[in-house]
Amino acid sequence: MLESMLLSALAMVAALSSGGRPPGTCELSTTLCAQKGRFEVTVDWQSAPLGPSRAAHAIAVTDDSGYFWFFYPENVELMVKVLDARSVNGAYWVFFGALTNRAYRVTVRDTLTSAVRTYDNAWGEMASVADTEAFPSDGSAAELASPRAGVVGWTPIGPGLPDPAEVFSIAVRPDAPSVAFVSYYTGIDAGVARTLDGGATWTTRLETPDVGRLLVDPFAPDHVYLGTGSDVWTSLDGGETWSSAPAGAPISSLAAGPGVIYAGLADGLSASRDLGQTWTSLPIAVAPGDVVSALAVDPAAPERLYAGTSAGDLWRTDDAGTSWTRTRSAPTEGVSSIVIDPFDHDVVYAGTTYSGALPGSTGRPATPFLRSVDGGRTWTEILPGGIETLVAHPGSPGVLYGGGYSGAFRSVDRGTSWTTIGPVEPVSVGSLALAGSTLYAGSLEGAFRLDLAPPPPGCSSDPHALCLSDGRFRVIAGWQVSPDGPTVEASPIPLTRDTGAFWFFHPSNVELVVKVLDGRPVNGHFWVFVGGLSSVQYSIEVTDTQTGQVWTHEHAPGEPESFADTSVF
């Protein structure tokens, strides 16, 4: 009844289809796949006590958890997780927390044994459930494929791009996200196309003999560079006109510092301080035949530069390339991309590809995703990997987008876990670029775009806060293992404009989901919904950043709880 009042006032109720689903599939938008596809979760709900049953829509968040929406995608209604607790009591556990008081049924099916568990919620109730004996197991079942995406909606971009064409590189103006460039190859011709309207239309601005790597100088956004073969093409007027100069060797990567452009080459690295007209070699000791395939400049300390090679070496310099330290070597893993975390510049990420393979190509094993938390001095491998090209979300802490030979992916926990984003296409993603709320992907099949929720302003610089309702509301949570133990800050997982989740112990284990809705058309208040999937002690704090008003809730250790407060703020 609570949400029906609001949704009627806002005229947002959409008709959803009902009906059966093919057995054994996790491909439908109404099915959540947990534990690498072993468990299928569906939710059927009623908009009125005696109304017809409708299928809720599922969105994966981690391998263990996901949420369902009923009326429209931004309005999260239910968070569900399935945990592997066989080491504790020999069973898989099912948890869910609700942000709705609708009548619904949660159905969880074990695809290996065909066992089914159902959980019914009566009309008017808000429930949290923890079933720690849901699916007894002997531990012998093999894990299946990874879950589907957390976001959908990829569309090919154009018109104006040649079709068909492979898109090798994408770059976006940081000061004007509607302006982007792609480097393409048709099999006969190559060139650079530009959009001025966020990818709606494109025009070719440069025709070249070879495809190349693009760079928009973040310190001088009118300056655009393209490295092709052994030439560097330069535009000083935002892509209108171009000129070329030789770089001395084939170019594999580009990066920019204040007043300097770096080019990764076969056998070395060069720098130009005259807009790409002349180049000077830098003394990085790469092996003969090795290629500097990835570069990144720390914007907070521009003399710090990271370099990765096709032979698997990672290097760091703190004096703009005068001296170098090699920090990692793995001959079977070529480094294909390096990204510096925009919220913590000591955190550095690297995508890798099987040595000798081009980013986005098919037919070789996945290599690990790499993360450093000490400025590239040491690196941690994260498997199964398969992430080759990377971009970090500048407005959402911990959120990364990655691409590889099997598609495009999203991480909300600094690369610890990844979920596929979008349907099957695009596949073989070799380049990504983020422009405001638009994610571009370049692949062997062409160029695609995905419209994301706009990054929240205001509190987004806090890595422990959720920013809801376009950043107006700041949500933090803290938890305790024991009543007398220290309080630990929970880690946020942004979900939609209005909703987010928190994890306590592990990034794949969602413990709490929070939603803030604008109920002012109904009763003049914003409403807070909480769905608990945890029995530990925790606290929640929601701050209205416009008024400074704070709402808090304390949960004592014991049973999980779900509730709604419709008189907040």
Beta strands, then each sheet from edge to edge (+ up, - down):
strand 1: 32-34
strand 2: 39-46
strand 3: 53-55
strand 4: 57-60
strand 5: 65-69
strand 6: 76-85
strand 7: 91-98
strand 8: 103-110
strand 9: 116-121
strand 10: 128-136
strand 11: 155-156
strand 12: 166-172
strand 13: 180-185
strand 14: 190-195
strand 15: 203-208
strand 16: 212-216
strand 17: 224-228
strand 18: 231-235
strand 19: 243-246
strand 20: 251-257
strand 21: 260-265
strand 22: 268-272
strand 23: 280-282
strand 24: 292-297
strand 25: 305-309
strand 26: 313-317
strand 27: 325-329
strand 28: 333-340
strand 29: 348-354
strand 30: 369-372
strand 31: 380-382
strand 32: 389-392
strand 33: 400-404
strand 34: 407-411
strand 35: 419-420
strand 36: 429-435
strand 37: 438-443
strand 38: 446-451
strand 39: 466-468
strand 40: 473-480
strand 41: 488-489
strand 42: 491-494
strand 43: 499-503
strand 44: 510-518
strand 45: 526-532
strand 46: 537-544
strand 47: 550-555
strand 48: 562-568
sheet 1: 1+ 2- 3+
sheet 2: 1+ 2- 8+ 9-
sheet 3: 4+ 5- 6+ 7- 10+
sheet 4: 11+ 38- 37+ 36-
sheet 5: 12+ 13- 14+ 15-
sheet 6: 16+ 17- 18+ 19-
sheet 7: 20+ 21- 22+ 23-
sheet 8: 24+ 25- 26+ 27-
sheet 9: 28+ 29- 30+ 31-
sheet 10: 32+ 33- 34+ 35-
sheet 11: 39+ 40- 41+
sheet 12: 39+ 40- 46+ 47-
sheet 13: 42+ 43- 44+ 45- 48+
end
